[in-house]
Amino acid sequence: MNEKNQYQKHIILDTDIGCDPDDLFALMFAINSPEVSLDLVTTCDEWKGYRANFTRELFKNLNNSTPVVKGTTLNNPRYCTIDNLVPEQNQDDDYLGAMADIIKSNNHTTIACIGPQTNIANFLTKYPELINKVDVLMMGGAINYRNKNKAEHNVRMDTSSAIKVFNSLVQKKYVLSDTTFNMKLAVDKDHKLYKKISENPKIGELAKQSIDNFFNNFYPASLMHDPLTLAALIRPDLIDFKTEKLVMADSGIMSLSNSGINTVVSSNAKYDDFMEFLYPRI
């Protein structure tokens, strides 16, 4: 784990790792970036604890002591593709208590949510007194989603929680799918990032199997949505933000409105520079 110092940004990574490999790349990006202190990993959209155990196995092989806690389940096994790689976890973890302990111990903490927002919504409900000690950075939402009749994936997986977070008073930023859905961020089996993580002497075989499971079950490439989101903390110059007045419908669809909430959202990114910056940190 990174040695902590006063200049690091303290983060809790809230992830649905174990399907699209961009979560795996984001995790490696975080632990290999001295600009941030990864204090805790919470898993969201859990299925039988596979995501938490997969993360623990990675950390065990990396000799990384960052604590990992199993978060909430949405009872949806479709987006969990690692059940053949690690055992399930039957018992629940006190993920809200673990989050609160970290946040209380720091002057300020960023919750980086790169999956559905269930854990964030539950935390804000249980610990409203800690709202001023956190900000939330989310990969999620879209103003011009590629499917006009659907909300963006992370929002759609738990719309009620996304709406709760959107309407909350917590300081927040959204890295929109409008920004991250760009083929310059695509990683397939021929990409140097795939080859690098597959050849990692500590986690290469486990990483490769998990990525191949996604390629075989879903798509032949993964877009680096989640690592680009973390770039907002690690290399802020690589991603631009602006403030828009937005509303979120009951469906989770975001849209511009003069009566909307002032919301900080991504507007553009330096894709080529980002991918070159990411490579040595995987």
ABEGO torsion letter per residue (X at the ends): XBBBBAABBBBBBBBABGBBAAAAAAAAAAAABAABBBABBBBBGBBGGAAAAAAAAAAAAAGBABBBBBBBBAGBAAABAAAAABBBBABBBBAAAAAAAAAAABABBBBBBABBAAAAAAAAAABAAAAAABBBBBBEEBABBABAABBBAAAAABAAAAAAAAABABBBBBBBAAAABBAAABBBAABAAAAAAAABAAAAAAAAAAAAAAAAABBABBBBAAAAAAAAAABAAABBBBBBBBBBBAAGBBBBBAABBBBBBBABBBAAAAAAAAAAAX
